[in-house]
Structures are given as structure tokens and as C-alpha cells.
Amino acid sequence: MAQSSRDGMYREIITKAVCGKGRKFSEATHKIKPAHKPSSILGCWIINHKYGAAKKGSNVEVEGSYDINVWFSYNDNTKTEVATQTMTYTDVIPLSMQDENVLSDEMEVFAKAIQQPNTLEATISENGEHVNVEVEREFVVDCIGETKMAVAINPDGIMEEYHSTSDDFDEISDEEYEKLDPNFLHKEMDN
């Protein structure tokens, strides 16, 4: 049923929408214990990243795992080997935006790794027995739920169908086109 306000007529509708957003950058240090005492680090990479997310209270918890591979030399730099170890993590991401009109605590949670786990540095520990691997990762999360919205309606009924013509759009000169900022939309979307 339509309701009136001083701004005109509107209807409340229920729809699915983004009802929560969050973002978190994390760094962690992992200890890798190779089978041999390392002489030097030749390389380090991370593979097989897997993760899932669930809403817990006013946060989203991202739980995941990845394999860290450390290529190292040993026996006074005369032999090489790769040490592999699977690491697990839990990132608690606070929701910086939450819709207060959400109708239920049940939400779909979408998490995206905008920075896949990446090695920042791999160093041999002071005692020389293990390798310290510094890792960075970053996630954004969206919570999709049912919410209520107020939508303005036309009190006169259905609007006439709109047909666009080429006259509806102003032509832009080559000079004006060159002055356009190609990053304008990205700047607006970041705010």
C-alpha cells in the first residue's frame, strides 16, 4: 500500500542488497622447519590458497589455508631442497558498513582476496634451524541480506514509455574528450 509523506508518495519494498561491507589487510610470520639446516634461501612462494567466510556477530571470519614452499640450499651451499608446509589462518574482518534495516541475521557472505597470500620476506632464524616467512594478504567481504527500502512512486500512475533519440545526447568535441579524466569513476567508487 502506498504511503504519503511531505516528499510525495512512496512504497516500502523488501529486496536483497549489500547489507554489510568490510576490508582487512593482514600480515603474518610463519616458521618453516626444513629437514636440513639451511645455508641460504633461494626462493619462497605460496600456492594452493583456499578459503571460506561466514558472518559471526558484527564481523566476518575468513578461514583459509595455503602451502608455503621454501627453496633453500644446505650443506654449505652444495645441495638444494624445497620444504613445503601447509598453514591455516583465521582473519576476523569487522564490518565497517552495516544496514540497520536488515530483516534477518541470515546473510550470504562473499569474500574476495584482493591480495592473495604473498611472501614479503623469507629469512633464516638466528639459531639457523628454521625459516621465518613473512606473508601478507587482504580481503574484502560483502554480506547480502533482505532489507527494506522506500521507493518513490508516480501518483499519476504508469509513466509513458521513454524513447531515446539521438537528440537526447549532446555531442562532445574532440577537445572536450581529451580533457576527460579516465579515472573519474574509479575515484568516485573509492569514496
PyMOL commands that set and color helices and strands:
alter all, ss='L'
color gray80, all
select helices_A, chain A and resi 166-168+174-179+184-190
alter helices_A, ss='H'
color red, helices_A
select strands_A, chain A and resi 3-5+8-32+38-56+59-74+79-98+108-124+131-152
alter strands_A, ss='S'
color yellow, strands_A
deselect
rebuild
show_as cartoon
